[in-house]
Amino acid sequence: MYHYQCKGTCSTSIDLEIQDGIITYCKFTNGCKGNTQGVAALAIGRKADEVAAMLQGIPCRGNTSCPDQLSRAIRTYHD
């Protein structure tokens, strides 16, 4: 399990698991519950690279967002 510390968002961290390039687990800590649960549910079962590309750069507060932070977490994921 990879634990990513979010920066600049209401969500404080993301727990992430990727197996064979597919996101198998994604859970946000804090943030807007419905939105973060929805983003996580949509990400699970999809190719990590595709999810990262779709979510990269989405702004909310400042120049980042919870989806953008997920994109960053995917890109820095360590097996």
VENCORKA-V570441 format. One record per residue. N is the residue number from 1. RES is the residue in one small letter. PSI is psi as a letter, one per 20 degrees, with the letter a starting at -180 (NA if undefined). OMEGA is omega in whole degrees, -180 to 180 (none if undefined). D_CENTER is the distance of its C-alpha to the mean C-alpha in Angstrom with 2 decimals. Layout:
# VENCORKA-V570441
n->N res->RES psi->PSI omega->OMEGA d_center->D_CENTER
n->N res->RES psi->PSI omega->OMEGA d_center->D_CENTER
This chain:
# VENCORKA-V570441
n->1 res->m psi->p omega->179 d_center->13.24
n->2 res->y psi->p omega->-180 d_center->11.12
n->3 res->h psi->o omega->-177 d_center->10.59
n->4 res->y psi->p omega->176 d_center->8.73
n->5 res->q psi->o omega->-180 d_center->10.56
n->6 res->c psi->q omega->179 d_center->9.20
n->7 res->k psi->p omega->174 d_center->12.00
n->8 res->g psi->j omega->-179 d_center->13.56
n->9 res->t psi->r omega->175 d_center->11.72
n->10 res->c psi->h omega->175 d_center->12.93
n->11 res->s psi->q omega->-176 d_center->10.06
n->12 res->t psi->h omega->179 d_center->11.24
n->13 res->s psi->r omega->177 d_center->8.94
n->14 res->i psi->p omega->171 d_center->6.24
n->15 res->d psi->p omega->-169 d_center->8.27
n->16 res->l psi->q omega->173 d_center->7.53
n->17 res->e psi->p omega->180 d_center->10.47
n->18 res->i psi->p omega->178 d_center->11.47
n->19 res->q psi->p omega->-179 d_center->15.15
n->20 res->d psi->k omega->177 d_center->17.21
n->21 res->g psi->j omega->-178 d_center->14.40
n->22 res->i psi->p omega->177 d_center->13.02
n->23 res->i psi->p omega->-179 d_center->9.93
n->24 res->t psi->i omega->179 d_center->12.04
n->25 res->y psi->p omega->178 d_center->10.13
n->26 res->c psi->p omega->179 d_center->6.94
n->27 res->k psi->p omega->176 d_center->7.93
n->28 res->f psi->q omega->171 d_center->7.44
n->29 res->t psi->p omega->-177 d_center->10.71
n->30 res->n psi->a omega->-175 d_center->12.62
n->31 res->g psi->a omega->178 d_center->11.89
n->32 res->c psi->o omega->-169 d_center->13.36
n->33 res->k psi->g omega->-178 d_center->13.53
n->34 res->g psi->g omega->-179 d_center->14.15
n->35 res->n psi->g omega->-178 d_center->11.51
n->36 res->t psi->h omega->176 d_center->8.57
n->37 res->q psi->h omega->179 d_center->10.41
n->38 res->g psi->g omega->179 d_center->10.97
n->39 res->v psi->g omega->180 d_center->7.61
n->40 res->a psi->g omega->-179 d_center->6.92
n->41 res->a psi->h omega->179 d_center->10.52
n->42 res->l psi->h omega->-178 d_center->10.43
n->43 res->a psi->h omega->-175 d_center->7.96
n->44 res->i psi->p omega->180 d_center->10.18
n->45 res->g psi->i omega->-180 d_center->13.23
n->46 res->r psi->r omega->177 d_center->12.25
n->47 res->k psi->p omega->-177 d_center->12.64
n->48 res->a psi->g omega->-179 d_center->9.75
n->49 res->d psi->h omega->179 d_center->11.62
n->50 res->e psi->g omega->179 d_center->12.11
n->51 res->v psi->g omega->180 d_center->8.62
n->52 res->a psi->g omega->-179 d_center->7.97
n->53 res->a psi->h omega->-179 d_center->11.39
n->54 res->m psi->h omega->-172 d_center->11.09
n->55 res->l psi->i omega->-176 d_center->8.38
n->56 res->q psi->p omega->172 d_center->9.81
n->57 res->g psi->j omega->178 d_center->12.13
n->58 res->i psi->p omega->-178 d_center->11.74
n->59 res->p psi->q omega->172 d_center->13.66
n->60 res->c psi->f omega->175 d_center->14.18
n->61 res->r psi->o omega->-177 d_center->15.83
n->62 res->g psi->c omega->-176 d_center->17.27
n->63 res->n psi->k omega->178 d_center->15.47
n->64 res->t psi->r omega->180 d_center->11.77
n->65 res->s psi->r omega->176 d_center->9.68
n->66 res->c psi->g omega->176 d_center->6.73
n->67 res->p psi->g omega->178 d_center->5.61
n->68 res->d psi->h omega->178 d_center->6.98
n->69 res->q psi->h omega->175 d_center->5.48
n->70 res->l psi->g omega->177 d_center->2.01
n->71 res->s psi->g omega->179 d_center->5.37
n->72 res->r psi->h omega->178 d_center->7.14
n->73 res->a psi->g omega->179 d_center->5.81
n->74 res->i psi->g omega->-176 d_center->6.64
n->75 res->r psi->h omega->179 d_center->9.71
n->76 res->t psi->j omega->-177 d_center->10.83
n->77 res->y psi->p omega->176 d_center->10.43
n->78 res->h psi->p omega->179 d_center->13.91
n->79 res->d psi->NA omega->none d_center->15.63
